[in-house]
Amino acid sequence: MSKSSSLQTRLLHAGKSPAYSGGIAVNQPVVRASTVLFANTAEQREMRSRRGSERIFSYGARGTPTTFALEDVLSELEGAWRTRLFPTGLAAIGMTLLAYLKPGDHFLMADSVYEPARALAQGFLKQHGIACTFFAADGLDLQAKWQDNTKLVYVECPGSLVYEMCDLLAISAYAHTRGALVVADNTWGSGVQYQPLQLGADVSLLAATKYLSGHSDVMMGAVSTKQACWSALNECCDAFGMTVSPDDAWLVMRGVRSMAARLQMHERHAMEIANWLQARPEVPTVFCPALPEHPGHELWKRDCSGTNGLISFELTPGTDDATVDRLIDGLTLFGIGASWGGYESLVTVAHMNKARTVSDWSKRGPVVRLHIGLEDPADLIADLETGFARLQA
C-alpha cells in the first residue's frame, strides 16, 4: 500500500499480513471473517470449484480456520470422516434429518430421544410428508415396526432422562441389511465415553453445549459422519448457510482441552451420590447405566468407557407435584435448570409421561434429574438431605 494514501485508507488496509518470526500459539487463534480475498480471479474460481468436496477457507458462512480446527477435534473424538458445526444441538438434529430424508420417506425414532427431537418429528417433519414411528428405547420392537419406505433409524443411547441402553451393534446391522442409515445422538457420551460410529452408526451428532463446552456459556451442535454419507450432509448445510461463530468455536475448543479430566470428576461425584440415593427410603429407583441394577448395565459395560454427571431418581408413586417442588425449591447448591454438562450441579423434574409414548410411565412415581457438577459431593449430599427432610415434612 502506498504511503501517500490517506489516513482512512491506510487504517482500512494496514495490518492484514503482519510479518513476524517466532513460534506458534498454544491455542488456535480466533479468525473472524465474512469476506475472504483471493490473489486473482483464477484463484477465486478454483477455490469455489473445489469447496463442495474440500474444506477450503472461501467464505465465512462455510467456516474459518477456527471452526475448522474444532471440526478436526470432533472428527478425532468420534472416529469420523468429517464434522460440521451448528448453532445449537437441535439445529444439528434438524439439519441431519433434512439431509437424509425427503417427503414420502419413513424413519424410526427411539422412544428415549431428546424431547425437542420428538417434537420435530411429530411437527415439522410430519407436516412436510416425512413420517416417523417411535420404537422402544431398548430397540427390541424395531423390526416389527419396519416399513418398506423406512430410510433411517434415529437412536439416543443412553436415552434422555432415564438412560436406557440399546444394542446399537444389532440395530445398525439390521438397518444396513435393509438399506437404511443409522443416526445416533451422542450428547451423553461426548465422543469420549460412547462412540456410535464404531458401533455401526453412520452419523453421530451431539450438543457441544454440554460437556465439550463445560462452562454453560455457549450453544453449539455438531454432526460427524462416515465418508459414505458425508456429501449429503455437507451439501444440505451449505444450502442452508449453516455455520457457527468463531468465538463460540474457540470457547468450545477451550472446553475440550479439559473435558477428559472433568468427566472423571463428574463420574466420581455422580457415582457417590447415586449410591447414596439408592439407600434412601423415598427413592425406589435410581437411573444410571453404570449401576449394576440398571436394566442396560451389561450393554453399558460392553459399549461405554465410563459415565458422566447425569443421574435421575424416582420418588414413591403417588408423590404429588407440590411435594416434589418442596424437595427441589429449597436446594442451595443445585441450580434449577434444564441443560447440563457444565461445572455446576443442576436439578429439574423429568415429565416422563410426556417424554415417552411407547413405554408406560403412568403408574410410576415422579422422576427428578440431577446433573452432578464439580462441587464436593459431601456438600451436595448434605444439600439433598435437607431436601428429603422437607419432602418428609
Disulfide bonds with the S-S distance in Angstrom:
none
